[in-house]
Structures are given as C-alpha cells and as structure tokens.
Amino acid sequence: MKTLLIAAAFAAFAAPLLPNMAFAGTPVTLRMDTTDADGRITLADLFDGVSGPAANMVIAARMGPTAVLEAGQVQMFARRAGYDWTNSNGIRRIIVREGADNGGTSAGATASASRGNVEVLAYARSITAGEIVQPQDLLWVKMAGAPADAPRDADAVIGLAAKRPLREGAAVSTRDVGAAQVIKAGDLITITYDDGGISLSLQGKAVASAATGDVFAVQNTLSKKIIQAVATGPGAAAVGPQAQSLQARSQPVRFAAR
C-alpha cells in the first residue's frame, strides 16, 4: 500500500513535466552563431531544433557584451528539457554574444550559416597586460567567425606575454601577445662576447626593457659608456657574433612554463 501511495505521489508530481518528456532524446545541434538580444540566454538561442515552452527556457544571463557558458552545464539543461546535444566536437565552453535573438527559427540558422561556423581559440580567463599565456588559459570554442590573424595552433601564443588586458571568452589574435620581457630598465645584467674561443664578460645596467632577441641600450657600469646589446635571457645579453646570430633567428626564444 505504501509503495502504491509513493508511486501515485510521484505520478502527480511528474504530471506537469509530461509534455516536455514527450521530447526526451530529441537530438539538437549547437547554433553556428550563439547570440541573444536581451541578456536572457535561452535554449533556442543556443540550439537549432528546440521548440515549444523549452525554447524560451532561460539558462543564463549575459551581463556584458559576451557570456561564457560551461558546455557541460548547457548539455545538462538541454537534457532536462528533453533534448540531446551530443557535443561530438568536445566543446568545453560556449561564447554567447550580444545580437539578434535566434528565436528557434530556421531563418536565424540560415543567417548564421551565411557567416560561417569555425572553431576558434579563445581565452579561458581574463589576462592582465604583461602576464604570460599558459596552456590552461586557452580553449577551443565555436564562433561565427575568427580574427584574420587567429592562430591555428595554441603553441603560437603559449609562453608569450599579453600586450594589453585580454577578456575571458574573447577570440585569440596574434596581435594580442608578444615576446615576454626578460630584462627591465634598470636591471643589472651580464654582457658576454664569444668568438673563436675568446670569451669576455662585463657588467652593465639596462637603459631600456627588452624581450629575448631585442636590441637594447646598456650602460657599462665602469666606463658609463652606452652600448647596444641583444637580450639573450633574464639578466643576460650578448654582443658580437653571438648577438648577430640571435637576431637572425625568425622565432624568439620564449621563457615560460609549458
């Protein structure tokens, strides 16, 4: 008897959900361009194929120009509404930008398709100017388009320093980053000269900051003479053939935890 009462109570509780359960397992695909117009991100803003009351289900709020959603949580919301998103591409996060509401219509999907659909490297967190980009700071997301200089490989930016503050969720551009400065103005450094078995070194004071491979001014701490040297690493610089060889390299040496 007790079992029957529990079953009846559960059936009464679940009755309002039965319309949604009719769609259980309905496959949906992530939209090519995920946007919303009013700051209320709904399932229809994210997926093609969502209809009925579930289309207007709000799963997150966008407080700024973009919102970053965890793909796993989005998948869970879709499943609760009776829809199945397989996430076959293994997307970790979804970027939602300000724009026209998709509204769950095929017209919205057609407009998105005309702009294309690409996997873009984006920042997993906000990064301050001068901070070194680490592997965990990057992730691949789906966007309608990519910057003209978007890197195809994360290694192109890992280990480089942010030239300006970078916002979480923004697409990565190679102009965002540059070689990390290994010498700061005022640093005491060791300047070396190596050629044909002859090796000399002296102490100097950096007049300017420099990244590895940069030519910068150094003041001899004894003679006070200003010379030009090439930064070779933290607290180190070179002159002569070694410096010329370093300058000829197309890729600067990068110092960062990889």
JOSUL-V466979 format. One record per residue. N is the residue number from 0. SS is DSSP state (H for helix, E for strand, - for the rest). PSI is psi in whole degrees, -180 to 180 (* if undefined). Layout:
N&SS&PSI  N&SS&PSI
//
This chain:
0&-&-44  1&H&-41  2&H&-41  3&H&-38  4&H&-41  5&H&-43  6&H&-41  7&H&-41  8&H&-42  9&H&-41  10&H&-40  11&H&-39  12&H&-38  13&H&-12  14&H&-46  15&H&-19  16&H&-10  17&H&-37  18&H&-40  19&H&-36  20&H&-17  21&-&-23  22&-&8  23&-&130  24&-&3  25&E&120  26&E&140  27&-&160  28&E&146  29&E&136  30&-&151  31&-&-27  32&-&106  33&-&107  34&E&162  35&E&156  36&-&-25  37&-&8  38&-&-6  39&E&109  40&E&118  41&E&170  42&H&-36  43&H&-26  44&H&-25  45&H&-33  46&E&143  47&E&142  48&-&-1  49&-&134  50&-&175  51&H&-160  52&H&-32  53&H&-26  54&H&-32  55&H&10  56&-&119  57&E&124  58&E&-13  59&E&166  60&E&142  61&-&114  62&-&-20  63&-&-160  64&-&-28  65&E&160  66&E&143  67&E&120  68&E&141  69&E&125  70&H&-38  71&H&-40  72&H&-40  73&H&-43  74&H&-38  75&H&-43  76&H&-43  77&H&-42  78&H&-39  79&H&-30  80&-&-1  81&-&21  82&E&150  83&E&112  84&-&113  85&-&-22  86&-&53  87&-&-21  88&-&-5  89&-&34  90&-&134  91&-&-37  92&E&153  93&E&129  94&E&125  95&E&124  96&E&161  97&E&134  98&-&-169  99&-&142  100&-&139  101&-&-38  102&-&7  103&-&19  104&-&155  105&H&-26  106&H&-40  107&H&-40  108&H&-37  109&H&-41  110&H&-38  111&H&-41  112&H&-32  113&H&-24  114&H&-8  115&-&171  116&-&114  117&E&157  118&E&124  119&E&143  120&E&129  121&E&166  122&E&128  123&-&-15  124&-&167  125&-&140  126&E&134  127&-&158  128&-&134  129&-&-13  130&-&143  131&E&132  132&-&125  133&-&162  134&H&-39  135&H&-8  136&H&-2  137&E&150  138&E&158  139&E&130  140&E&167  141&E&128  142&E&166  143&-&-25  144&-&171  145&-&152  146&-&153  147&-&-31  148&-&29  149&-&131  150&-&144  151&-&-14  152&-&134  153&H&-29  154&H&-18  155&H&-20  156&-&-17  157&-&132  158&-&-7  159&-&164  160&E&144  161&E&130  162&-&-20  163&-&168  164&-&134  165&E&132  166&-&139  167&-&133  168&-&-13  169&-&146  170&E&143  171&-&135  172&-&139  173&H&-22  174&H&-8  175&H&-25  176&E&163  177&E&176  178&-&138  179&-&139  180&E&127  181&E&-10  182&E&134  183&-&151  184&-&131  185&-&-12  186&-&142  187&E&127  188&E&164  189&E&125  190&E&129  191&E&153  192&E&120  193&E&127  194&E&120  195&-&40  196&-&-8  197&E&126  198&E&123  199&E&153  200&E&153  201&E&164  202&E&142  203&E&170  204&E&124  205&E&129  206&-&-24  207&-&164  208&-&157  209&E&149  210&E&167  211&-&128  212&-&-11  213&-&144  214&E&130  215&E&164  216&E&137  217&E&139  218&E&125  219&E&122  220&-&-19  221&-&-54  222&-&-14  223&-&10  224&-&141  225&E&129  226&E&165  227&E&131  228&E&168  229&E&127  230&E&130  231&E&-12  232&E&-176  233&-&120  234&-&17  235&E&146  236&E&166  237&E&155  238&E&163  239&-&-156  240&H&-38  241&H&-42  242&H&-41  243&H&-39  244&H&-40  245&H&-40  246&H&-29  247&H&-15  248&-&139  249&-&-28  250&-&127  251&-&151  252&-&138  253&-&132  254&-&111  255&-&158  256&-&124  257&-&*
//
